[in-house]
Amino acid sequence: MINLCKLFTGAVLAAVLGSVTAATPAAANLSTAPSKTSGRTVVEFTDNVDPGTIVISARQRRLFYVVGNGVAISYPVAVPKRGKEWAGVTSINSKRMNPDWTPPAEVKADHPELPDVIPGGSPHNPMGTRAMLLERGEVAIHGTTNKMRASIGSAASYGCIRMLNEDVADLYDRVSVGATVIMQP
């Protein structure tokens, strides 16, 4: 379980980030202040997982990208809704910019009005600007539409992890194909 003790502030954060930045390329763009356009923050993270790992807490509705040295970047997310939850370990299978979206059969059955494909870049594409597909089938960590931004922080998806577009773009640039993803209840 995630032990999210507190947000780092001031000199403690500067000292930790100084050593992290030197040791971890992904940490080069870390900021000590919350983003003004997103909900991401740099936090203390004491779970014993390797840097580059993504840990998702469905209960907290947060995704943690582990930087290392006790630090992670925390992003707000929408998680799977009741009946669509999952837990376990998987990995990033591929990464896509402005992906097309084909509604999975289950989504299409619930929403037959959806087109068979929504092209990448469309303002109606629920995948948003970036997607990291997981090895667990039709599940991804992805962006969202402007209309669906309000769902961030809730249980709303059919299994995917939904992020703000500005946050998924930030994570996309940090994460590698093959990275471990841990989903916790």
Backbone as CSV, one residue per row, in Angstrom:
resi,resn,N_x,N_y,N_z,CA_x,CA_y,CA_z,C_x,C_y,C_z
1,MET,0.846,-1.178,0.000,0.000,0.000,0.000,0.890,1.239,0.000
2,ILE,0.426,2.270,-0.600,1.184,3.511,-0.716,1.271,4.188,0.636
3,ASN,2.467,4.632,0.962,2.672,5.409,2.165,3.006,6.817,1.719
4,LEU,1.984,7.582,1.463,2.137,8.951,0.987,2.132,9.849,2.208
5,CYS,3.311,10.122,2.720,3.417,10.816,4.004,3.074,12.291,3.923
6,LYS,3.660,13.002,2.968,3.437,14.443,2.920,4.022,15.005,1.645
7,LEU,3.634,16.173,1.302,4.269,16.880,0.206,5.609,17.410,0.703
8,PHE,6.596,17.330,-0.139,7.871,17.931,0.203,7.757,19.440,0.060
9,THR,8.417,20.193,0.896,8.430,21.643,0.745,9.818,22.188,1.055
10,GLY,10.053,23.369,0.561,11.232,24.141,0.913,12.563,23.449,0.739
11,ALA,13.434,23.605,1.730,14.813,23.135,1.661,14.905,21.618,1.577
12,VAL,14.005,20.898,2.248,14.044,19.438,2.200,13.850,18.976,0.759
13,LEU,12.871,19.528,0.078,12.615,19.159,-1.308,13.798,19.543,-2.192
14,ALA,14.332,20.720,-2.017,15.456,21.152,-2.834,16.648,20.217,-2.668
15,ALA,16.918,19.793,-1.422,18.028,18.880,-1.174,17.790,17.527,-1.835
16,VAL,16.594,17.004,-1.687,16.279,15.706,-2.271,16.299,15.789,-3.791
17,LEU,15.668,16.807,-4.354,15.631,16.933,-5.805,17.013,17.173,-6.390
18,GLY,17.860,17.833,-5.666,19.220,18.030,-6.145,19.911,16.703,-6.374
19,SER,19.771,15.767,-5.440,20.406,14.469,-5.615,19.650,13.618,-6.617
20,VAL,18.340,13.743,-6.683,17.554,12.970,-7.649,17.850,13.444,-9.058
21,THR,17.904,14.741,-9.248,18.133,15.281,-10.576,19.470,14.821,-11.118
22,ALA,20.467,14.753,-10.271,21.778,14.323,-10.717,21.774,12.841,-11.083
23,ALA,20.946,12.044,-10.408,20.982,10.600,-10.593,19.947,10.086,-11.581
24,THR,18.886,10.816,-11.839,17.774,10.293,-12.609,17.408,11.251,-13.739
25,PRO,17.598,10.855,-15.012,17.251,11.744,-16.119,15.798,12.185,-16.093
26,ALA,14.878,11.308,-15.683,13.449,11.662,-15.661,13.164,12.779,-14.673
27,ALA,14.037,12.985,-13.729,13.815,14.009,-12.719,14.272,15.389,-13.179
28,ALA,14.874,15.473,-14.330,15.443,16.740,-14.781,14.416,17.864,-14.866
29,ASN,13.156,17.528,-15.103,12.140,18.559,-15.251,11.226,18.660,-14.040
30,LEU,11.633,18.157,-12.896,10.784,18.231,-11.714,10.692,19.652,-11.211
31,SER,9.523,20.004,-10.767,9.286,21.304,-10.165,8.843,21.082,-8.733
32,THR,9.215,21.976,-7.857,8.825,21.837,-6.460,7.432,22.371,-6.190
33,ALA,6.838,23.079,-7.143,5.510,23.659,-6.951,4.479,22.894,-7.768
34,PRO,3.240,22.810,-7.265,2.192,22.190,-8.078,2.041,22.938,-9.400
35,SER,1.758,22.190,-10.458,1.545,22.800,-11.759,0.277,23.647,-11.718
36,LYS,0.293,24.790,-12.377,-0.885,25.655,-12.388,-1.973,25.119,-13.306
37,THR,-1.617,24.272,-14.265,-2.599,23.729,-15.193,-2.943,22.283,-14.906
38,SER,-2.370,21.705,-13.881,-2.645,20.308,-13.580,-2.665,20.117,-12.070
39,GLY,-2.870,18.901,-11.668,-2.866,18.595,-10.245,-1.625,17.856,-9.816
40,ARG,-0.607,17.808,-10.665,0.577,17.019,-10.315,1.438,17.737,-9.283
41,THR,2.012,16.933,-8.425,2.888,17.437,-7.375,4.018,16.446,-7.164
42,VAL,5.100,16.907,-6.598,6.204,16.039,-6.190,5.951,15.682,-4.736
43,VAL,5.982,14.377,-4.442,5.641,13.901,-3.107,6.685,12.921,-2.582
44,GLU,6.675,12.752,-1.283,7.467,11.699,-0.660,6.791,10.378,-0.985
45,PHE,7.585,9.383,-1.345,7.041,8.082,-1.719,7.970,7.013,-1.184
46,THR,7.473,6.242,-0.232,8.350,5.292,0.451,8.123,3.833,0.079
47,ASP,7.208,3.540,-0.859,7.080,2.151,-1.309,8.411,1.716,-1.912
48,ASN,8.715,0.451,-1.753,9.986,-0.071,-2.228,9.829,-0.580,-3.664
49,VAL,9.782,0.343,-4.630,9.701,-0.001,-6.040,10.776,0.758,-6.804
50,ASP,11.157,0.211,-7.933,12.230,0.795,-8.728,11.820,2.118,-9.371
51,PRO,12.776,3.025,-9.561,12.496,4.239,-10.317,11.968,3.865,-11.702
52,GLY,11.040,4.666,-12.204,10.427,4.403,-13.501,9.147,3.591,-13.400
53,THR,8.833,3.102,-12.202,7.609,2.339,-11.976,6.438,3.292,-11.814
54,ILE,5.276,2.883,-12.333,4.028,3.612,-12.133,3.210,2.836,-11.114
55,VAL,2.780,3.523,-10.051,1.907,2.925,-9.044,0.610,3.727,-9.042
56,ILE,-0.511,3.026,-9.205,-1.814,3.684,-9.230,-2.587,3.260,-7.993
57,SER,-3.066,4.220,-7.238,-3.923,3.962,-6.075,-5.352,4.309,-6.465
58,ALA,-6.171,3.258,-6.670,-7.573,3.503,-7.024,-8.285,4.238,-5.895
59,ARG,-7.970,3.890,-4.659,-8.616,4.520,-3.503,-8.298,6.013,-3.448
60,GLN,-7.053,6.358,-3.670,-6.648,7.770,-3.618,-6.910,8.497,-4.937
61,ARG,-7.176,7.730,-5.986,-7.367,8.289,-7.324,-6.158,9.136,-7.730
62,ARG,-4.991,8.513,-7.527,-3.715,9.143,-7.862,-2.833,8.126,-8.575
63,LEU,-2.048,8.618,-9.510,-1.013,7.845,-10.179,0.309,8.412,-9.712
64,PHE,1.227,7.533,-9.321,2.547,7.942,-8.846,3.600,7.422,-9.811
65,TYR,4.379,8.333,-10.376,5.534,7.954,-11.185,6.735,8.040,-10.254
66,VAL,7.345,6.891,-9.980,8.431,6.827,-8.998,9.723,7.320,-9.641
67,VAL,10.246,8.400,-9.086,11.483,8.997,-9.573,12.678,8.323,-8.906
68,GLY,12.557,8.018,-7.618,13.639,7.407,-6.857,13.986,8.269,-5.664
69,ASN,14.887,7.786,-4.837,15.339,8.509,-3.642,14.172,8.985,-2.787
70,GLY,13.099,8.152,-2.694,11.959,8.498,-1.854,11.038,9.552,-2.441
71,VAL,11.101,9.777,-3.754,10.324,10.824,-4.399,9.516,10.233,-5.561
72,ALA,8.287,10.735,-5.716,7.459,10.388,-6.867,6.726,11.632,-7.337
73,ILE,6.293,11.598,-8.573,5.409,12.633,-9.090,4.010,12.054,-8.991
74,SER,3.125,12.790,-8.354,1.751,12.346,-8.132,0.818,13.104,-9.062
75,TYR,-0.028,12.364,-9.777,-0.980,12.950,-10.715,-2.397,12.536,-10.319
76,PRO,-3.386,13.416,-10.409,-4.776,13.004,-10.196,-5.251,12.210,-11.416
77,VAL,-6.071,11.198,-11.181,-6.579,10.366,-12.273,-8.029,9.985,-12.035
78,ALA,-8.687,9.557,-13.099,-9.963,8.856,-12.991,-9.620,7.371,-13.098
79,VAL,-10.251,6.574,-12.279,-9.985,5.133,-12.224,-11.221,4.367,-12.696
80,PRO,-11.105,3.047,-12.846,-12.268,2.268,-13.290,-13.458,2.379,-12.337
81,LYS,-14.646,2.419,-12.949,-15.872,2.505,-12.157,-16.211,1.138,-11.565
82,ARG,-17.175,1.139,-10.664,-17.604,-0.082,-9.982,-17.933,-1.165,-11.015
83,GLY,-17.395,-2.338,-10.767,-17.603,-3.461,-11.664,-16.549,-3.580,-12.756
84,LYS,-15.742,-2.546,-12.935,-14.689,-2.550,-13.957,-13.300,-2.496,-13.321
85,GLU,-13.246,-2.520,-11.974,-11.977,-2.384,-11.268,-11.059,-3.565,-11.578
86,TRP,-9.787,-3.313,-11.421,-8.789,-4.367,-11.538,-7.612,-4.006,-10.651
87,ALA,-6.820,-4.987,-10.312,-5.615,-4.768,-9.506,-4.557,-5.750,-9.989
88,GLY,-3.315,-5.402,-9.755,-2.234,-6.290,-10.136,-1.093,-5.554,-10.793
89,VAL,-0.217,-6.338,-11.398,0.987,-5.805,-12.025,0.913,-6.071,-13.523
90,THR,1.218,-5.052,-14.299,1.276,-5.163,-15.750,2.420,-4.268,-16.217
91,SER,2.476,-3.966,-17.501,3.528,-3.076,-17.987,3.023,-2.286,-19.193
92,ILE,3.777,-1.254,-19.533,3.477,-0.431,-20.705,3.882,-1.235,-21.943
93,ASN,2.921,-1.498,-22.812,3.150,-2.285,-24.023,3.555,-1.401,-25.208
94,SER,2.960,-0.203,-25.289,3.294,0.735,-26.361,2.835,2.133,-25.967
95,LYS,3.327,3.114,-26.698,2.978,4.511,-26.462,2.492,5.102,-27.776
96,ARG,1.433,5.933,-27.686,0.863,6.532,-28.888,0.574,8.006,-28.662
97,MET,0.912,8.819,-29.667,0.556,10.235,-29.651,-0.697,10.415,-30.495
98,ASN,-1.654,11.201,-30.002,-2.919,11.445,-30.695,-3.507,10.154,-31.281
99,PRO,-3.738,9.163,-30.427,-4.205,7.868,-30.929,-5.654,7.924,-31.413
100,ASP,-5.950,7.126,-32.434,-7.340,6.887,-32.801,-7.957,6.081,-31.661
101,TRP,-9.281,6.112,-31.546,-9.970,5.306,-30.537,-11.071,4.513,-31.187
102,THR,-11.009,3.213,-30.992,-12.068,2.305,-31.401,-12.737,1.835,-30.128
103,PRO,-13.998,2.145,-29.913,-14.652,1.737,-28.669,-14.622,0.210,-28.516
104,PRO,-14.153,-0.292,-27.371,-14.223,-1.732,-27.131,-15.684,-2.202,-27.197
105,ALA,-15.889,-3.481,-27.470,-17.240,-4.045,-27.630,-18.135,-3.715,-26.440
106,GLU,-17.597,-3.792,-25.230,-18.393,-3.508,-24.027,-18.870,-2.052,-23.998
107,VAL,-18.006,-1.137,-24.369,-18.371,0.280,-24.411,-19.391,0.509,-25.523
108,LYS,-19.150,-0.084,-26.667,-20.053,0.079,-27.816,-21.446,-0.481,-27.493
109,ALA,-21.505,-1.591,-26.754,-22.799,-2.168,-26.365,-23.568,-1.206,-25.461
110,ASP,-22.865,-0.545,-24.552,-23.509,0.416,-23.645,-23.820,1.745,-24.327
111,HIS,-23.084,2.069,-25.380,-23.230,3.352,-26.080,-23.230,3.124,-27.587
112,PRO,-24.308,2.520,-28.122,-24.332,2.196,-29.561,-24.278,3.419,-30.467
113,GLU,-24.521,4.596,-29.910,-24.470,5.817,-30.721,-23.042,6.228,-31.075
114,LEU,-22.042,5.629,-30.420,-20.651,5.981,-30.702,-20.253,5.512,-32.102
115,PRO,-19.428,6.303,-32.789,-18.913,5.843,-34.083,-17.948,4.673,-33.874
116,ASP,-17.654,3.960,-34.943,-16.741,2.814,-34.841,-15.309,3.251,-34.559
117,VAL,-14.939,4.438,-35.013,-13.594,4.970,-34.772,-13.715,6.480,-34.579
118,ILE,-12.987,6.993,-33.591,-12.847,8.445,-33.423,-11.381,8.751,-33.699
119,PRO,-11.094,9.538,-34.727,-9.703,9.781,-35.099,-8.919,10.543,-34.034
120,GLY,-7.620,10.255,-34.002,-6.727,10.985,-33.118,-6.762,12.460,-33.438
121,GLY,-6.683,13.287,-32.410,-6.730,14.730,-32.596,-8.132,15.302,-32.568
122,SER,-9.150,14.447,-32.652,-10.529,14.925,-32.589,-10.829,15.410,-31.174
123,PRO,-11.555,16.516,-31.028,-11.907,16.976,-29.683,-12.866,16.009,-28.971
124,HIS,-13.407,15.030,-29.689,-14.326,14.049,-29.109,-13.635,12.725,-28.792
125,ASN,-12.320,12.644,-29.026,-11.589,11.400,-28.787,-11.268,11.262,-27.297
126,PRO,-11.847,10.253,-26.623,-11.632,10.111,-25.178,-10.218,9.683,-24.788
127,MET,-9.369,9.358,-25.751,-7.984,9.000,-25.443,-7.129,10.247,-25.236
128,GLY,-7.612,11.391,-25.665,-6.849,12.624,-25.489,-5.610,12.650,-26.367
129,THR,-4.595,13.348,-25.892,-3.402,13.610,-26.699,-2.347,12.516,-26.646
130,ARG,-2.378,11.672,-25.628,-1.377,10.611,-25.468,-2.036,9.383,-24.855
131,ALA,-1.459,8.216,-25.166,-1.923,6.978,-24.549,-0.734,6.043,-24.369
132,MET,-0.720,5.377,-23.234,0.243,4.324,-22.960,-0.576,3.047,-22.762
133,LEU,-0.501,2.150,-23.742,-1.295,0.934,-23.708,-0.644,-0.085,-22.788
134,LEU,-1.480,-0.745,-22.006,-0.989,-1.729,-21.056,-1.098,-3.135,-21.631
135,GLU,-0.336,-4.045,-21.087,-0.365,-5.422,-21.552,-1.646,-6.141,-21.167
136,ARG,-2.543,-5.502,-20.469,-3.769,-6.169,-20.042,-4.918,-5.981,-21.020
137,GLY,-4.648,-5.986,-22.285,-5.729,-5.920,-23.267,-6.102,-4.507,-23.630
138,GLU,-7.388,-4.213,-23.616,-7.886,-2.907,-24.055,-7.898,-1.898,-22.915
139,VAL,-6.786,-1.801,-22.208,-6.659,-0.883,-21.086,-5.446,0.007,-21.335
140,ALA,-5.607,1.298,-21.037,-4.526,2.249,-21.255,-4.526,3.310,-20.164
141,ILE,-3.408,3.975,-20.038,-3.293,5.223,-19.295,-3.345,6.283,-20.385
142,HIS,-4.332,7.167,-20.333,-4.519,8.095,-21.454,-5.055,9.437,-20.987
143,GLY,-5.086,10.377,-21.928,-5.633,11.708,-21.672,-7.147,11.688,-21.701
144,THR,-7.733,12.838,-21.987,-9.190,12.927,-21.986,-9.652,14.075,-22.873
145,THR,-10.948,14.189,-23.020,-11.526,15.317,-23.748,-11.770,16.463,-22.768
146,ASN,-11.957,17.664,-23.297,-12.285,18.795,-22.426,-13.576,18.537,-21.660
147,LYS,-14.544,17.920,-22.315,-15.829,17.629,-21.678,-15.678,16.650,-20.506
148,MET,-14.705,15.729,-20.590,-14.539,14.700,-19.566,-13.520,15.076,-18.481
149,ARG,-12.927,16.267,-18.554,-11.924,16.683,-17.551,-12.468,16.590,-16.129
150,ALA,-13.751,16.883,-15.967,-14.350,16.879,-14.627,-14.373,15.488,-14.007
151,SER,-14.176,14.446,-14.808,-14.183,13.084,-14.260,-12.892,12.752,-13.516
152,ILE,-11.845,13.538,-13.715,-10.578,13.275,-13.036,-10.811,13.384,-11.531
153,GLY,-10.355,12.367,-10.808,-10.588,12.307,-9.365,-11.777,11.433,-9.008
154,SER,-12.380,10.789,-10.010,-13.547,9.937,-9.754,-13.294,8.524,-10.279
155,ALA,-14.258,7.655,-10.042,-14.253,6.310,-10.615,-15.211,6.362,-11.800
156,ALA,-14.685,6.399,-13.025,-15.523,6.711,-14.178,-15.263,5.870,-15.420
157,SER,-14.168,5.126,-15.482,-13.784,4.487,-16.740,-14.195,3.017,-16.807
158,TYR,-14.003,2.436,-17.973,-14.268,1.017,-18.200,-13.035,0.164,-17.914
159,GLY,-12.058,0.704,-17.254,-10.841,-0.037,-16.911,-9.582,0.776,-17.103
160,CYS,-9.678,1.814,-17.919,-8.512,2.656,-18.187,-8.243,3.623,-17.036
161,ILE,-7.063,4.205,-17.081,-6.673,5.261,-16.160,-6.661,6.545,-16.972
162,ARG,-7.541,7.463,-16.620,-7.739,8.708,-17.368,-7.005,9.842,-16.662
163,MET,-6.273,10.643,-17.441,-5.509,11.766,-16.907,-5.847,13.044,-17.672
164,LEU,-5.530,14.180,-17.065,-5.590,15.447,-17.786,-4.576,15.391,-18.925
165,ASN,-4.892,16.003,-20.065,-3.973,15.947,-21.203,-2.592,16.494,-20.872
166,GLU,-2.527,17.581,-20.106,-1.219,18.143,-19.762,-0.430,17.206,-18.864
167,ASP,-1.124,16.430,-18.030,-0.440,15.470,-17.161,-0.016,14.222,-17.929
168,VAL,-0.875,13.725,-18.821,-0.500,12.525,-19.575,0.669,12.835,-20.507
169,ALA,0.738,14.054,-21.040,1.883,14.440,-21.884,3.168,14.457,-21.054
170,ASP,3.080,14.959,-19.821,4.240,14.979,-18.931,4.687,13.555,-18.610
171,LEU,3.747,12.693,-18.237,4.078,11.299,-17.912,4.616,10.567,-19.133
172,TYR,4.006,10.769,-20.281,4.409,10.125,-21.534,5.892,10.371,-21.818
173,ASP,6.341,11.594,-21.587,7.741,11.938,-21.838,8.690,11.301,-20.826
174,ARG,8.192,10.881,-19.685,9.027,10.305,-18.633,9.098,8.779,-18.680
175,VAL,8.023,8.131,-19.121,7.900,6.683,-18.992,8.403,5.974,-20.252
176,SER,8.909,4.768,-20.064,9.420,3.965,-21.171,8.510,2.777,-21.443
177,VAL,8.500,2.322,-22.693,7.824,1.063,-23.012,8.497,-0.026,-22.177
178,GLY,7.701,-0.891,-21.594,8.217,-1.940,-20.715,8.152,-1.582,-19.242
179,ALA,7.871,-0.312,-18.931,7.812,0.118,-17.531,6.729,-0.663,-16.781
180,THR,7.018,-0.972,-15.534,6.079,-1.689,-14.677,4.979,-0.758,-14.218
181,VAL,3.738,-1.280,-14.220,2.568,-0.556,-13.734,1.921,-1.421,-12.653
182,ILE,1.760,-0.852,-11.467,1.134,-1.553,-10.348,-0.178,-0.863,-10.029
183,MET,-1.273,-1.607,-10.123,-2.605,-1.064,-9.795,-3.002,-1.608,-8.441
184,GLN,-3.229,-0.694,-7.506,-3.662,-1.054,-6.157,-5.107,-0.656,-5.951
185,PRO,-5.852,-1.484,-5.189,-7.272,-1.120,-4.922,-7.387,0.224,-4.228
